[in-house]
Amino acid sequence: MVELIVNTKLDAKTDEEVISSLSQQMEKKGYVKPTYKNAVLARERELPTGLKGESIGIAIPHTDNNHVNQLSVSIATLANPVTFQLMEDPSQNVDVEVVFLLAVSEPKDQTMLLKAVMGILKDNTLLTSIRNAESEETLKVLLDQSILAKK
């Protein structure tokens, strides 16, 4: 089962602030180890995770499973777009409005989670609804109805 942490209208100025905030929440719940945040930040610098959707940019930062205690995802809609480097071309940037921070404890689960997030990225109606969610409860309902819940 995937543990979810949701945040709406997270106020952050940089990709590092977003990752730090979400990582700290995951660590408080015991889902990740204290080394997780810095490992994600280091990986993001080498292998960026920004992606362009039809009308919304997302990012899917993650790191190796040795920094993870339990399979979980921290999802945040952002109060204002934050710049991430583009996965396909790190010399380019993308304005991100939704972040899926993945914590994968078993390597086999990474493919499942990445497919789930890519499915959301390709469903512009669902992604727009996620971005526009006004409350954490609404965001949880949308995610429960999404392919993330169909592991």
N, CA, C and O atoms as a GROMACS GRO file, in nm:
protein
  604
    1MET      N    1   0.084  -0.119   0.000
    1MET     CA    2   0.000   0.000   0.000
    1MET      C    3   0.088   0.126   0.000
    1MET      O    4   0.189   0.132   0.070
    2VAL      N    5   0.048   0.222  -0.078
    2VAL     CA    6   0.122   0.347  -0.087
    2VAL      C    7   0.067   0.444   0.017
    2VAL      O    8  -0.052   0.474   0.018
    3GLU      N    9   0.155   0.493   0.104
    3GLU     CA   10   0.116   0.596   0.200
    3GLU      C   11   0.121   0.731   0.128
    3GLU      O   12   0.217   0.760   0.058
    4LEU      N   13   0.018   0.813   0.147
    4LEU     CA   14   0.012   0.944   0.082
    4LEU      C   15   0.017   1.056   0.184
    4LEU      O   16  -0.046   1.050   0.289
    5ILE      N   17   0.093   1.158   0.150
    5ILE     CA   18   0.091   1.285   0.223
    5ILE      C   19   0.051   1.389   0.119
    5ILE      O   20   0.110   1.394   0.011
    6VAL      N   21  -0.047   1.472   0.151
    6VAL     CA   22  -0.092   1.572   0.053
    6VAL      C   23  -0.079   1.713   0.110
    6VAL      O   24  -0.099   1.736   0.229
    7ASN      N   25  -0.045   1.804   0.022
    7ASN     CA   26  -0.032   1.945   0.055
    7ASN      C   27  -0.097   2.026  -0.056
    7ASN      O   28  -0.072   2.001  -0.174
    8THR      N   29  -0.178   2.122  -0.019
    8THR     CA   30  -0.234   2.212  -0.120
    8THR      C   31  -0.176   2.351  -0.099
    8THR      O   32  -0.157   2.397   0.013
    9LYS      N   33  -0.149   2.416  -0.211
    9LYS     CA   34  -0.101   2.554  -0.210
    9LYS      C   35   0.027   2.571  -0.126
    9LYS      O   36   0.041   2.668  -0.052
   10LEU      N   37   0.118   2.475  -0.140
   10LEU     CA   38   0.246   2.484  -0.069
   10LEU      C   39   0.320   2.608  -0.118
   10LEU      O   40   0.336   2.629  -0.238
   11ASP      N   41   0.363   2.689  -0.023
   11ASP     CA   42   0.433   2.813  -0.057
   11ASP      C   43   0.583   2.788  -0.054
   11ASP      O   44   0.643   2.772   0.052
   12ALA      N   45   0.644   2.784  -0.172
   12ALA     CA   46   0.787   2.764  -0.184
   12ALA      C   47   0.836   2.845  -0.303
   12ALA      O   48   0.763   2.868  -0.399
   13LYS      N   49   0.960   2.888  -0.294
   13LYS     CA   50   1.018   2.972  -0.400
   13LYS      C   51   1.108   2.892  -0.494
   13LYS      O   52   1.124   2.929  -0.611
   14THR      N   53   1.167   2.782  -0.443
   14THR     CA   54   1.263   2.705  -0.523
   14THR      C   55   1.231   2.556  -0.516
   14THR      O   56   1.157   2.510  -0.430
   15ASP      N   57   1.289   2.482  -0.611
   15ASP     CA   58   1.271   2.337  -0.610
   15ASP      C   59   1.330   2.278  -0.482
   15ASP      O   60   1.277   2.180  -0.429
   16GLU      N   61   1.439   2.336  -0.434
   16GLU     CA   62   1.500   2.287  -0.310
   16GLU      C   63   1.406   2.306  -0.191
   16GLU      O   64   1.398   2.218  -0.105
   17GLU      N   65   1.337   2.418  -0.184
   17GLU     CA   66   1.241   2.442  -0.076
   17GLU      C   67   1.126   2.341  -0.081
   17GLU      O   68   1.083   2.290   0.023
   18VAL      N   69   1.077   2.312  -0.201
   18VAL     CA   70   0.968   2.215  -0.216
   18VAL      C   71   1.014   2.078  -0.167
   18VAL      O   72   0.947   2.015  -0.084
   19ILE      N   73   1.128   2.033  -0.217
   19ILE     CA   74   1.178   1.900  -0.180
   19ILE      C   75   1.208   1.893  -0.030
   19ILE      O   76   1.178   1.793   0.034
   20SER      N   77   1.266   1.998   0.025
   20SER     CA   78   1.297   1.999   0.169
   20SER      C   79   1.170   1.990   0.254
   20SER      O   80   1.164   1.912   0.349
   21SER      N   81   1.070   2.069   0.219
   21SER     CA   82   0.945   2.070   0.295
   21SER      C   83   0.877   1.933   0.291
   21SER      O   84   0.836   1.880   0.394
   22LEU      N   85   0.865   1.876   0.172
   22LEU     CA   86   0.798   1.747   0.159
   22LEU      C   87   0.879   1.635   0.224
   22LEU      O   88   0.822   1.545   0.286
   23SER      N   89   1.010   1.640   0.210
   23SER     CA   90   1.096   1.538   0.272
   23SER      C   91   1.084   1.540   0.424
   23SER      O   92   1.078   1.434   0.487
   24GLN      N   93   1.079   1.659   0.482
   24GLN     CA   94   1.066   1.670   0.627
   24GLN      C   95   0.936   1.608   0.676
   24GLN      O   96   0.933   1.543   0.780
   25GLN      N   97   0.828   1.628   0.600
   25GLN     CA   98   0.699   1.567   0.638
   25GLN      C   99   0.710   1.414   0.634
   25GLN      O  100   0.659   1.345   0.722
   26MET      N  101   0.775   1.363   0.532
   26MET     CA  102   0.791   1.218   0.519
   26MET      C  103   0.878   1.161   0.631
   26MET      O  104   0.851   1.054   0.684
   27GLU      N  105   0.982   1.235   0.666
   27GLU     CA  106   1.070   1.189   0.773
   27GLU      C  107   0.997   1.188   0.908
   27GLU      O  108   1.014   1.096   0.987
   28LYS      N  109   0.916   1.291   0.934
   28LYS     CA  110   0.839   1.297   1.059
   28LYS      C  111   0.746   1.177   1.074
   28LYS      O  112   0.724   1.129   1.185
   29LYS      N  113   0.693   1.128   0.962
   29LYS     CA  114   0.603   1.012   0.967
   29LYS      C  115   0.680   0.880   0.969
   29LYS      O  116   0.621   0.773   0.982
   30GLY      N  117   0.812   0.888   0.955
   30GLY     CA  118   0.894   0.767   0.957
   30GLY      C  119   0.901   0.695   0.824
   30GLY      O  120   0.952   0.583   0.817
   31TYR      N  121   0.852   0.756   0.718
   31TYR     CA  122   0.853   0.692   0.587
   31TYR      C  123   0.992   0.690   0.523
   31TYR      O  124   1.022   0.603   0.442
   32VAL      N  125   1.076   0.788   0.560
   32VAL     CA  126   1.210   0.797   0.502
   32VAL      C  127   1.313   0.817   0.612
   32VAL      O  128   1.280   0.855   0.725
   33LYS      N  129   1.437   0.792   0.577
   33LYS     CA  130   1.548   0.809   0.671
   33LYS      C  131   1.597   0.954   0.669
   33LYS      O  132   1.567   1.028   0.576
   34PRO      N  133   1.671   0.994   0.772
   34PRO     CA  134   1.724   1.132   0.775
   34PRO      C  135   1.811   1.167   0.654
   34PRO      O  136   1.828   1.285   0.622
   35THR      N  137   1.865   1.068   0.587
   35THR     CA  138   1.950   1.091   0.469
   35THR      C  139   1.871   1.119   0.342
   35THR      O  140   1.927   1.161   0.241
   36TYR      N  141   1.741   1.097   0.347
   36TYR     CA  142   1.656   1.104   0.227
   36TYR      C  143   1.661   1.242   0.159
   36TYR      O  144   1.686   1.250   0.039
   37LYS      N  145   1.636   1.348   0.234
   37LYS     CA  146   1.627   1.482   0.176
   37LYS      C  147   1.751   1.517   0.094
   37LYS      O  148   1.741   1.556  -0.022
   38ASN      N  149   1.868   1.502   0.156
   38ASN     CA  150   1.990   1.538   0.085
   38ASN      C  151   2.016   1.448  -0.036
   38ASN      O  152   2.071   1.493  -0.137
   39ALA      N  153   1.976   1.322  -0.026
   39ALA     CA  154   1.993   1.231  -0.139
   39ALA      C  155   1.903   1.272  -0.255
   39ALA      O  156   1.945   1.266  -0.371
   40VAL      N  157   1.779   1.313  -0.225
   40VAL     CA  158   1.688   1.359  -0.331
   40VAL      C  159   1.742   1.486  -0.395
   40VAL      O  160   1.744   1.499  -0.518
   41LEU      N  161   1.787   1.580  -0.313
   41LEU     CA  162   1.841   1.705  -0.366
   41LEU      C  163   1.962   1.680  -0.456
   41LEU      O  164   1.975   1.741  -0.562
   42ALA      N  165   2.051   1.591  -0.414
   42ALA     CA  166   2.169   1.560  -0.494
   42ALA      C  167   2.130   1.494  -0.626
   42ALA      O  168   2.186   1.525  -0.731
   43ARG      N  169   2.034   1.402  -0.621
   43ARG     CA  170   1.990   1.335  -0.743
   43ARG      C  171   1.923   1.432  -0.838
   43ARG      O  172   1.942   1.425  -0.960
   44GLU      N  173   1.845   1.523  -0.784
   44GLU     CA  174   1.774   1.622  -0.867
   44GLU      C  175   1.874   1.709  -0.944
   44GLU      O  176   1.846   1.750  -1.056
   45ARG      N  177   1.987   1.738  -0.884
   45ARG     CA  178   2.089   1.820  -0.952
   45ARG      C  179   2.153   1.742  -1.068
   45ARG      O  180   2.190   1.801  -1.170
   46GLU      N  181   2.167   1.611  -1.052
   46GLU     CA  182   2.230   1.529  -1.157
   46GLU      C  183   2.130   1.477  -1.259
   46GLU      O  184   2.160   1.474  -1.379
   47LEU      N  185   2.013   1.438  -1.213
   47LEU     CA  186   1.910   1.381  -1.300
   47LEU      C  187   1.777   1.450  -1.270
   47LEU      O  188   1.696   1.399  -1.193
   48PRO      N  189   1.754   1.567  -1.331
   48PRO     CA  190   1.633   1.644  -1.301
   48PRO      C  191   1.505   1.568  -1.337
   48PRO      O  192   1.506   1.476  -1.419
   49THR      N  193   1.396   1.609  -1.272
   49THR     CA  194   1.269   1.535  -1.288
   49THR      C  195   1.152   1.621  -1.332
   49THR      O  196   1.037   1.578  -1.319
   50GLY      N  197   1.177   1.739  -1.384
   50GLY     CA  198   1.067   1.823  -1.432
   50GLY      C  199   1.012   1.770  -1.564
   50GLY      O  200   1.086   1.728  -1.652
   51LEU      N  201   0.880   1.773  -1.575
   51LEU     CA  202   0.811   1.726  -1.695
   51LEU      C  203   0.702   1.824  -1.735
   51LEU      O  204   0.638   1.886  -1.650
   52LYS      N  205   0.682   1.838  -1.867
   52LYS     CA  206   0.575   1.924  -1.917
   52LYS      C  207   0.453   1.840  -1.949
   52LYS      O  208   0.460   1.744  -2.027
   53GLY      N  209   0.342   1.876  -1.887
   53GLY     CA  210   0.216   1.816  -1.924
   53GLY      C  211   0.153   1.900  -2.034
   53GLY      O  212   0.216   1.992  -2.087
   54GLU      N  213   0.030   1.868  -2.070
   54GLU     CA  214  -0.040   1.943  -2.173
   54GLU      C  215  -0.047   2.091  -2.138
   54GLU      O  216  -0.025   2.177  -2.224
   55SER      N  217  -0.078   2.120  -2.012
   55SER     CA  218  -0.086   2.260  -1.970
   55SER      C  219  -0.027   2.286  -1.832
   55SER      O  220  -0.027   2.399  -1.784
   56ILE      N  221   0.024   2.180  -1.767
   56ILE     CA  222   0.074   2.190  -1.630
   56ILE      C  223   0.207   2.117  -1.620
   56ILE      O  224   0.220   2.004  -1.667
   57GLY      N  225   0.306   2.182  -1.558
   57GLY     CA  226   0.434   2.117  -1.533
   57GLY      C  227   0.430   2.042  -1.401
   57GLY      O  228   0.373   2.089  -1.303
   58ILE      N  229   0.493   1.924  -1.401
   58ILE     CA  230   0.504   1.846  -1.277
   58ILE      C  231   0.651   1.809  -1.256
   58ILE      O  232   0.733   1.820  -1.347
   59ALA      N  233   0.682   1.766  -1.136
   59ALA     CA  234   0.813   1.711  -1.105
   59ALA      C  235   0.793   1.586  -1.022
   59ALA      O  236   0.700   1.576  -0.942
   60ILE      N  237   0.883   1.489  -1.043
   60ILE     CA  238   0.873   1.362  -0.970
   60ILE      C  239   1.009   1.328  -0.905
   60ILE      O  240   1.069   1.226  -0.938
   61PRO      N  241   1.055   1.413  -0.814
   61PRO     CA  242   1.184   1.384  -0.749
   61PRO      C  243   1.179   1.255  -0.668
   61PRO      O  244   1.076   1.219  -0.612
   62HIS      N  245   1.293   1.187  -0.664
   62HIS     CA  246   1.305   1.062  -0.588
   62HIS      C  247   1.454   1.030  -0.574
   62HIS      O  248   1.539   1.100  -0.628
   63THR      N  249   1.482   0.923  -0.502
   63THR     CA  250   1.621   0.878  -0.485
   63THR      C  251   1.623   0.728  -0.460
   63THR      O  252   1.520   0.661  -0.469
   64ASP      N  253   1.740   0.677  -0.428
   64ASP     CA  254   1.759   0.534  -0.409
   64ASP      C  255   1.681   0.482  -0.288
   64ASP      O  256   1.656   0.555  -0.192
   65ASN      N  257   1.645   0.354  -0.295
   65ASN     CA  258   1.562   0.294  -0.190
   65ASN      C  259   1.634   0.278  -0.056
   65ASN      O  260   1.568   0.256   0.045
   66ASN      N  261   1.767   0.288  -0.051
   66ASN     CA  262   1.835   0.273   0.077
   66ASN      C  263   1.811   0.392   0.171
   66ASN      O  264   1.854   0.389   0.286
   67HIS      N  265   1.743   0.496   0.123
   67HIS     CA  266   1.707   0.612   0.205
   67HIS      C  267   1.560   0.608   0.249
   67HIS      O  268   1.510   0.702   0.310
   68VAL      N  269   1.493   0.497   0.217
   68VAL     CA  270   1.347   0.488   0.236
   68VAL      C  271   1.313   0.375   0.333
   68VAL      O  272   1.371   0.266   0.328
   69ASN      N  273   1.217   0.403   0.423
   69ASN     CA  274   1.167   0.301   0.515
   69ASN      C  275   1.039   0.237   0.464
   69ASN      O  276   1.016   0.118   0.486
   70GLN      N  277   0.954   0.316   0.397
   70GLN     CA  278   0.821   0.269   0.359
   70GLN      C  279   0.777   0.336   0.228
   70GLN      O  280   0.800   0.455   0.208
   71LEU      N  281   0.714   0.259   0.143
   71LEU     CA  282   0.662   0.310   0.016
   71LEU      C  283   0.564   0.423   0.043
   71LEU      O  284   0.463   0.405   0.110
   72SER      N  285   0.594   0.541  -0.012
   72SER     CA  286   0.508   0.657   0.012
   72SER      C  287   0.529   0.761  -0.097
   72SER      O  288   0.629   0.760  -0.170
   73VAL      N  289   0.431   0.851  -0.106
   73VAL     CA  290   0.436   0.962  -0.200
   73VAL      C  291   0.386   1.085  -0.126
   73VAL      O  292   0.282   1.082  -0.061
   74SER      N  293   0.462   1.194  -0.138
   74SER     CA  294   0.417   1.322  -0.085
   74SER      C  295   0.384   1.408  -0.206
   74SER      O  296   0.470   1.438  -0.289
   75ILE      N  297   0.259   1.449  -0.214
   75ILE     CA  298   0.210   1.524  -0.329
   75ILE      C  299   0.177   1.666  -0.284
   75ILE      O  300   0.114   1.687  -0.181
   76ALA      N  301   0.223   1.762  -0.364
   76ALA     CA  302   0.195   1.902  -0.332
   76ALA      C  303   0.151   1.977  -0.456
   76ALA      O  304   0.210   1.965  -0.563
   77THR      N  305   0.044   2.054  -0.438
   77THR     CA  306   0.015   2.158  -0.535
   77THR      C  307   0.085   2.282  -0.482
   77THR      O  308   0.092   2.304  -0.361
   78LEU      N  309   0.136   2.364  -0.572
   78LEU     CA  310   0.215   2.478  -0.530
   78LEU      C  311   0.135   2.608  -0.540
   78LEU      O  312   0.057   2.627  -0.633
   79ALA      N  313   0.155   2.696  -0.443
   79ALA     CA  314   0.085   2.825  -0.444
   79ALA      C  315   0.123   2.906  -0.567
   79ALA      O  316   0.040   2.977  -0.624
   80ASN      N  317   0.249   2.894  -0.607
   80ASN     CA  318   0.300   2.960  -0.727
   80ASN      C  319   0.394   2.863  -0.797
   80ASN      O  320   0.462   2.786  -0.730
   81PRO      N  321   0.399   2.867  -0.930
   81PRO     CA  322   0.489   2.775  -1.000
   81PRO      C  323   0.634   2.792  -0.953
   81PRO      O  324   0.679   2.902  -0.921
   82VAL      N  325   0.705   2.680  -0.949
   82VAL     CA  326   0.845   2.675  -0.910
   82VAL      C  327   0.924   2.614  -1.026
   82VAL      O  328   0.879   2.518  -1.089
   83THR      N  329   1.040   2.670  -1.052
   83THR     CA  330   1.122   2.623  -1.164
   83THR      C  331   1.199   2.497  -1.127
   83THR      O  332   1.269   2.492  -1.027
   84PHE      N  333   1.183   2.395  -1.211
   84PHE     CA  334   1.262   2.272  -1.205
   84PHE      C  335   1.332   2.258  -1.340
   84PHE      O  336   1.287   2.316  -1.440
   85GLN      N  337   1.439   2.182  -1.344
   85GLN     CA  338   1.502   2.153  -1.471
   85GLN      C  339   1.424   2.042  -1.540
   85GLN      O  340   1.368   1.954  -1.476
   86LEU      N  341   1.421   2.050  -1.672
   86LEU     CA  342   1.346   1.954  -1.752
   86LEU      C  343   1.420   1.820  -1.758
   86LEU      O  344   1.541   1.816  -1.779
   87MET      N  345   1.346   1.711  -1.739
   87MET     CA  346   1.404   1.578  -1.739
   87MET      C  347   1.472   1.547  -1.872
   87MET      O  348   1.585   1.498  -1.874
   88GLU      N  349   1.404   1.575  -1.984
   88GLU     CA  350   1.457   1.539  -2.115
   88GLU      C  351   1.576   1.626  -2.157
   88GLU      O  352   1.660   1.582  -2.235
   89ASP      N  353   1.581   1.748  -2.105
   89ASP     CA  354   1.686   1.841  -2.144
   89ASP      C  355   1.716   1.934  -2.027
   89ASP      O  356   1.654   2.039  -2.014
   90PRO      N  357   1.810   1.894  -1.940
   90PRO     CA  358   1.840   1.972  -1.820
   90PRO      C  359   1.884   2.116  -1.845
   90PRO      O  360   1.889   2.196  -1.751
   91SER      N  361   1.915   2.150  -1.969
   91SER     CA  362   1.951   2.290  -1.998
   91SER      C  363   1.827   2.378  -2.006
   91SER      O  364   1.836   2.500  -2.012
   92GLN      N  365   1.710   2.314  -2.007
   92GLN     CA  366   1.583   2.388  -2.011
   92GLN      C  367   1.511   2.373  -1.878
   92GLN      O  368   1.532   2.277  -1.803
   93ASN      N  369   1.425   2.471  -1.850
   93ASN     CA  370   1.347   2.470  -1.726
   93ASN      C  371   1.200   2.450  -1.757
   93ASN      O  372   1.155   2.470  -1.870
   94VAL      N  373   1.126   2.410  -1.655
   94VAL     CA  374   0.981   2.398  -1.664
   94VAL      C  375   0.923   2.456  -1.536
   94VAL      O  376   0.975   2.432  -1.427
   95ASP      N  377   0.814   2.532  -1.550
   95ASP     CA  378   0.742   2.584  -1.434
   95ASP      C  379   0.651   2.474  -1.382
   95ASP      O  380   0.559   2.431  -1.451
   96VAL      N  381   0.678   2.430  -1.262
   96VAL     CA  382   0.607   2.317  -1.202
   96VAL      C  383   0.500   2.367  -1.107
   96VAL      O  384   0.522   2.460  -1.029
   97GLU      N  385   0.382   2.304  -1.116
   97GLU     CA  386   0.270   2.339  -1.029
   97GLU      C  387   0.228   2.224  -0.939
   97GLU      O  388   0.157   2.245  -0.840
   98VAL      N  389   0.271   2.101  -0.973
   98VAL     CA  390   0.237   1.984  -0.893
   98VAL      C  391   0.364   1.899  -0.879
   98VAL      O  392   0.433   1.872  -0.977
   99VAL      N  393   0.393   1.858  -0.754
   99VAL     CA  394   0.512   1.777  -0.727
   99VAL      C  395   0.469   1.645  -0.664
   99VAL      O  396   0.387   1.642  -0.572
  100PHE      N  397   0.526   1.537  -0.715
  100PHE     CA  398   0.508   1.402  -0.661
  100PHE      C  399   0.644   1.357  -0.610
  100PHE      O  400   0.727   1.313  -0.689
  101LEU      N  401   0.668   1.366  -0.480
  101LEU     CA  402   0.794   1.321  -0.422
  101LEU      C  403   0.779   1.174  -0.388
  101LEU      O  404   0.699   1.138  -0.301
  102LEU      N  405   0.855   1.089  -0.456
  102LEU     CA  406   0.842   0.944  -0.441
  102LEU      C  407   0.944   0.890  -0.342
  102LEU      O  408   1.061   0.927  -0.344
  103ALA      N  409   0.898   0.801  -0.256
  103ALA     CA  410   0.985   0.727  -0.164
  103ALA      C  411   0.956   0.579  -0.187
  103ALA      O  412   0.853   0.527  -0.145
  104VAL      N  413   1.048   0.513  -0.253
  104VAL     CA  414   1.028   0.375  -0.295
  104VAL      C  415   1.119   0.284  -0.214
  104VAL      O  416   1.241   0.297  -0.219
  105SER      N  417   1.060   0.191  -0.140
  105SER     CA  418   1.138   0.102  -0.054
  105SER      C  419   1.182  -0.024  -0.128
  105SER      O  420   1.285  -0.083  -0.094
  106GLU      N  421   1.107  -0.066  -0.227
  106GLU     CA  422   1.140  -0.184  -0.307
  106GLU      C  423   1.153  -0.142  -0.453
  106GLU      O  424   1.063  -0.077  -0.507
  107PRO      N  425   1.264  -0.178  -0.518
  107PRO     CA  426   1.284  -0.134  -0.657
  107PRO      C  427   1.168  -0.167  -0.751
  107PRO      O  428   1.140  -0.090  -0.843
  108LYS      N  429   1.101  -0.279  -0.730
  108LYS     CA  430   0.990  -0.317  -0.818
  108LYS      C  431   0.875  -0.216  -0.812
  108LYS      O  432   0.799  -0.204  -0.908
  109ASP      N  433   0.862  -0.145  -0.701
  109ASP     CA  434   0.754  -0.048  -0.687
  109ASP      C  435   0.780   0.082  -0.763
  109ASP      O  436   0.687   0.158  -0.790
  110GLN      N  437   0.907   0.110  -0.797
  110GLN     CA  438   0.938   0.235  -0.865
  110GLN      C  439   0.869   0.241  -1.002
  110GLN      O  440   0.813   0.345  -1.038
  111THR      N  441   0.874   0.134  -1.076
  111THR     CA  442   0.810   0.132  -1.207
  111THR      C  443   0.660   0.156  -1.194
  111THR      O  444   0.601   0.232  -1.271
  112MET      N  445   0.597   0.092  -1.096
  112MET     CA  446   0.453   0.108  -1.073
  112MET      C  447   0.420   0.254  -1.043
  112MET      O  448   0.326   0.309  -1.100
  113LEU      N  449   0.496   0.316  -0.954
  113LEU     CA  450   0.468   0.455  -0.917
  113LEU      C  451   0.493   0.550  -1.034
  113LEU      O  452   0.415   0.642  -1.057
  114LEU      N  453   0.602   0.529  -1.106
  114LEU     CA  454   0.631   0.617  -1.220
  114LEU      C  455   0.523   0.604  -1.327
  114LEU      O  456   0.483   0.704  -1.388
  115LYS      N  457   0.475   0.483  -1.351
  115LYS     CA  458   0.364   0.464  -1.447
  115LYS      C  459   0.239   0.536  -1.399
  115LYS      O  460   0.168   0.598  -1.479
  116ALA      N  461   0.212   0.528  -1.270
  116ALA     CA  462   0.094   0.594  -1.214
  116ALA      C  463   0.103   0.745  -1.232
  116ALA      O  464   0.006   0.808  -1.274
  117VAL      N  465   0.218   0.802  -1.201
  117VAL     CA  466   0.236   0.946  -1.215
  117VAL      C  467   0.229   0.987  -1.362
  117VAL      O  468   0.170   1.090  -1.395
  118MET      N  469   0.288   0.908  -1.450
  118MET     CA  470   0.281   0.939  -1.593
  118MET      C  471   0.137   0.932  -1.643
  118MET      O  472   0.098   1.010  -1.730
  119GLY      N  473   0.059   0.840  -1.589
  119GLY     CA  474  -0.082   0.833  -1.625
  119GLY      C  475  -0.156   0.959  -1.584
  119GLY      O  476  -0.242   1.008  -1.659
  120ILE      N  477  -0.125   1.012  -1.467
  120ILE     CA  478  -0.185   1.137  -1.422
  120ILE      C  479  -0.141   1.252  -1.512
  120ILE      O  480  -0.222   1.336  -1.550
  121LEU      N  481  -0.012   1.254  -1.546
  121LEU     CA  482   0.041   1.359  -1.634
  121LEU      C  483  -0.032   1.361  -1.769
  121LEU      O  484  -0.057   1.467  -1.825
  122LYS      N  485  -0.066   1.244  -1.819
  122LYS     CA  486  -0.131   1.234  -1.950
  122LYS      C  487  -0.282   1.263  -1.943
  122LYS      O  488  -0.345   1.287  -2.046
  123ASP      N  489  -0.339   1.263  -1.823
  123ASP     CA  490  -0.482   1.290  -1.805
  123ASP      C  491  -0.496   1.436  -1.762
  123ASP      O  492  -0.500   1.467  -1.643
  124ASN      N  493  -0.503   1.526  -1.861
  124ASN     CA  494  -0.503   1.669  -1.832
  124ASN      C  495  -0.620   1.711  -1.744
  124ASN      O  496  -0.608   1.804  -1.664
  125THR      N  497  -0.734   1.646  -1.759
  125THR     CA  498  -0.850   1.680  -1.676
  125THR      C  499  -0.822   1.648  -1.530
  125THR      O  500  -0.848   1.731  -1.442
  126LEU      N  501  -0.770   1.529  -1.503
  126LEU     CA  502  -0.736   1.491  -1.366
  126LEU      C  503  -0.625   1.580  -1.311
  126LEU      O  504  -0.634   1.627  -1.198
  127LEU      N  505  -0.522   1.603  -1.390
  127LEU     CA  506  -0.410   1.685  -1.344
  127LEU      C  507  -0.456   1.828  -1.313
  127LEU      O  508  -0.412   1.887  -1.215
  128THR      N  509  -0.544   1.881  -1.396
  128THR     CA  510  -0.598   2.016  -1.370
  128THR      C  511  -0.679   2.016  -1.241
  128THR      O  512  -0.670   2.110  -1.162
  129SER      N  513  -0.759   1.911  -1.219
  129SER     CA  514  -0.836   1.902  -1.095
  129SER      C  515  -0.745   1.891  -0.974
  129SER      O  516  -0.773   1.950  -0.870
  130ILE      N  517  -0.636   1.815  -0.987
  130ILE     CA  518  -0.540   1.804  -0.877
  130ILE      C  519  -0.479   1.941  -0.848
  130ILE      O  520  -0.474   1.984  -0.733
  131ARG      N  521  -0.433   2.009  -0.953
  131ARG     CA  522  -0.371   2.141  -0.934
  131ARG      C  523  -0.467   2.239  -0.870
  131ARG      O  524  -0.425   2.321  -0.787
  132ASN      N  525  -0.594   2.234  -0.905
  132ASN     CA  526  -0.693   2.330  -0.857
  132ASN      C  527  -0.758   2.291  -0.724
  132ASN      O  528  -0.842   2.365  -0.673
  133ALA      N  529  -0.722   2.177  -0.669
  133ALA     CA  530  -0.784   2.132  -0.543
  133ALA      C  531  -0.767   2.239  -0.435
  133ALA      O  532  -0.656   2.287  -0.411
  134GLU      N  533  -0.876   2.276  -0.372
  134GLU     CA  534  -0.874   2.382  -0.271
  134GLU      C  535  -0.845   2.331  -0.131
  134GLU      O  536  -0.810   2.409  -0.043
  135SER      N  537  -0.858   2.200  -0.110
  135SER     CA  538  -0.834   2.146   0.023
  135SER      C  539  -0.760   2.013   0.012
  135SER      O  540  -0.762   1.948  -0.093
  136GLU      N  541  -0.696   1.975   0.120
  136GLU     CA  542  -0.628   1.847   0.123
  136GLU      C  543  -0.726   1.731   0.109
  136GLU      O  544  -0.694   1.628   0.051
  137GLU      N  545  -0.848   1.748   0.163
  137GLU     CA  546  -0.950   1.645   0.152
  137GLU      C  547  -0.988   1.622   0.006
  137GLU      O  548  -0.998   1.508  -0.040
  138THR      N  549  -1.008   1.731  -0.068
  138THR     CA  550  -1.041   1.720  -0.211
  138THR      C  551  -0.927   1.653  -0.286
  138THR      O  552  -0.951   1.566  -0.370
  139LEU      N  553  -0.804   1.691  -0.255
  139LEU     CA  554  -0.689   1.632  -0.321
  139LEU      C  555  -0.681   1.482  -0.293
  139LEU      O  556  -0.651   1.404  -0.383
  140LYS      N  557  -0.708   1.443  -0.169
  140LYS     CA  558  -0.706   1.300  -0.135
  140LYS      C  559  -0.812   1.223  -0.213
  140LYS      O  560  -0.786   1.112  -0.260
  141VAL      N  561  -0.930   1.281  -0.227
  141VAL     CA  562  -1.037   1.214  -0.303
  141VAL      C  563  -0.994   1.196  -0.448
  141VAL      O  564  -1.011   1.088  -0.505
  142LEU      N  565  -0.937   1.300  -0.508
  142LEU     CA  566  -0.891   1.290  -0.647
  142LEU      C  567  -0.784   1.183  -0.660
  142LEU      O  568  -0.784   1.107  -0.757
  143LEU      N  569  -0.694   1.176  -0.566
  143LEU     CA  570  -0.588   1.076  -0.574
  143LEU      C  571  -0.641   0.936  -0.548
  143LEU      O  572  -0.593   0.839  -0.607
  144ASP      N  573  -0.739   0.924  -0.461
  144ASP     CA  574  -0.801   0.794  -0.438
  144ASP      C  575  -0.870   0.743  -0.563
  144ASP      O  576  -0.878   0.622  -0.586
  145GLN      N  577  -0.920   0.835  -0.646
  145GLN     CA  578  -0.987   0.798  -0.770
  145GLN      C  579  -0.888   0.778  -0.885
  145GLN      O  580  -0.924   0.728  -0.992
  146SER      N  581  -0.764   0.817  -0.862
  146SER     CA  582  -0.664   0.808  -0.968
  146SER      C  583  -0.599   0.672  -0.970
  146SER      O  584  -0.627   0.585  -0.888
  147ILE      N  585  -0.511   0.656  -1.066
  147ILE     CA  586  -0.441   0.529  -1.078
  147ILE      C  587  -0.342   0.505  -0.967
  147ILE      O  588  -0.294   0.393  -0.951
  148LEU      N  589  -0.307   0.607  -0.889
  148LEU     CA  590  -0.219   0.585  -0.773
  148LEU      C  591  -0.285   0.488  -0.675
  148LEU      O  592  -0.216   0.411  -0.607
  149ALA      N  593  -0.417   0.492  -0.668
  149ALA     CA  594  -0.488   0.406  -0.574
  149ALA      C  595  -0.505   0.263  -0.629
  149ALA      O  596  -0.547   0.173  -0.556
  150LYS      N  597  -0.473   0.243  -0.756
  150LYS     CA  598  -0.497   0.113  -0.821
  150LYS      C  599  -0.370   0.031  -0.832
  150LYS      O  600  -0.349  -0.038  -0.932
  151LYS      N  601  -0.287   0.037  -0.731
  151LYS     CA  602  -0.158  -0.033  -0.731
  151LYS      C  603  -0.176  -0.181  -0.757
  151LYS      O  604  -0.077  -0.255  -0.760
   0.00000   0.00000   0.00000
